[in-house]
Amino acid sequence: MVALSRPADGGGALADARRRQSRSNRRTIAPVTDTAPQPDPTPAQEPDSSFMAVFGRLGVAGWLALAWAFVPAIAGFTLLANMAPVSRWLKGETEAGAGHFALGMGVYTAAFVLAAGFGVLPTYSISVLGGYAFGVPLGFAAALAGFGGASIVGYFIAKTVARDKVEQEIQRHAKARVVRDALVRSGFWRTLAIVTLVRVPPNSPFALMNLTLAGTGVKLRAYIVGTLLGMAPRTLAYVVIGQQITDWSNPDKPKWLFVAGIAVTIVVIAVIGSIANKALARMTNSGAAPADAE
């Protein structure tokens, strides 16, 4: 018989070593894991942009905006309905002295500054009153001085009440930040151009625009100059309308001529406003330009 020989001790030791190495390798190999990015378990939520949500976050600034949206409209119609007696009081028709006339213009300008600055009266009704009471040259000068002072009053009221809240709201919305940056972070001349354009249209509410511009951080110099430039055409138009109303009973001119003059003035205001809106849209859509030197 052929005897089966046992493996030498060296072969058995080698096999044991291989088995130990294999077990060691299995322990050191890291498990395969899925390295694909996992979704954020708590995705960021878009801020609630509903009217009530924004109104609540604005706090006092929201209430100020609401008041400045509705109070001037009501008070403006009230002033127009009582324009004749107010005009007689301002001109002092029972006393034709120049001193009283000048006093009336002073009272008119001061009342314009306070009433429009605090958002009580709209600029269009006071401008019409200026033309009705003082005629075009003097009425336009008084109205221009009035809304210049009113814009400064409104600016500091809005900046004090609304600046922080408006900035917090802007930071919640990327699009609002883009618009704000185009308005206030592109240099003096670009800011001046935008302020001028937003002031030109007749449907641009004076008090609410004061709140918006001051709340977004527009510098005072560009704010005042842009306000004067932008509102001058529509103020002149309203003063002319007031003058036309004054001459309504003039027997030397047919009434259709006065109606035509008022209609043409309104069309001019609308056309200028439309041009300004288109220019503003092109400017804000083109993105922020490099900052100009202050």
C-alpha angles and dihedrals in degrees: 000000000000110000117224109236121221117236115264118262090248093060093050092050091051092052091049090051092051092050091051091049091050092052090048092052092051090053095050099046107101115231115255111252133187106256096187113125113264120226117259106262090213108039117194112263122225112245116257105260098186117127095249093048094050091042091053093049093049092058113180090004089061092053090048091052091049092050093047090050097056111020097064092051093054095042091046094059089046091055093048090051090055098037096118098058092041090051092050090051093049094048094042092222092186088060113042094188117134091229093062091046090054090048089053091053090050092051090047093052094045091048089049091053094050100036096046094035092056091043097247100120131029119238095237095064094046091047091052088050090052092055092043094051105033108017128241106303098042094032092052093048092049093045092048091052090045099054091040089060092039091055090056092049091048092046095058093042091052094043092052096045105031113022099094096040094047091049091051090051092048091053090059094061126056094203091051090053091052092052092045092050091050088052104045109013103055101077136275099287096050091047090048091051093050094046090049092050096048090051096053103070114088091225091060103109110226100215096042091048089052087054093047097047096044092043093054092052104255110172116250096240096055090040095056097041093045091048093052093046096044099045098042096084096049092042091053090049092052091047089053090051089052090051090050090054090051091055093045093110095045105130093204093068127053116242092238088066092058091046090050091049092052092045092051090049091052091049091050090052091050093048093048090047092051092050091049092050092052092048090048091051091051092048097048093043093052092068131238116318125216111285117266122222114272 
